Amino acid sequence: MKTSHLLIASAVAAALTLPYASPSQAGPAPKPKFQSEKCFGIAKAGKNDCQTANSSCAGTSKRDNQGDAWIYMPTGACDKVVGGSKEPKKA
């Protein structure tokens, strides 16, 4: 097999395999191994760690700083972030 055919075949195989190698379903984020707490109101849109009152699972928040969207933070760090809250805010 020529080098160019081998290269093309490898690229096609990689392209066809990629969707199966990456997670395709959003779900709750795994609990981190460090001491953590939920910090509400600071997640970027689409970067929340788990469901909210308005979205079904991780990565589905609609806007930045959504009050009911949370991310895991090291214990004590949420209080140091502007806009961070240990309780959900009104969405």
ZIBELKA-V775294 format. One record per pair of residues at least 12 apart in sequence whose ideal C-beta (glycine too) atoms are under 6 Angstrom apart, sorted by the first residue. I is the first residue (numbers start at 1). J is the second residue. D is the distance in whole Angstrom. If there is no record, write none. Layout:
I&J&D  I&J&D
This chain:
26&57&4  26&58&5  26&59&5  27&57&6  28&50&4  28&58&6  29&49&4  29&50&6  29&58&5  32&72&5  34&74&6  35&75&4  36&72&4  37&75&5  37&78&6  38&70&4  39&70&6  39&71&6  39&73&4  39&78&4  39&84&5  40&70&5  40&85&5  40&88&5  40&89&6  41&65&6  41&67&5  41&83&5  41&85&5  41&89&5  42&81&5  42&83&5  42&84&5  43&61&6  43&69&5  43&71&5  44&64&5  45&61&6  45&63&5  45&64&5  46&59&5  48&61&4  48&69&4  49&71&5  49&72&5  52&68&4  52&69&5  53&68&5  53&91&6  54&91&6  65&83&6  67&89&3  67&90&6  67&91&5  68&88&4  68&91&5
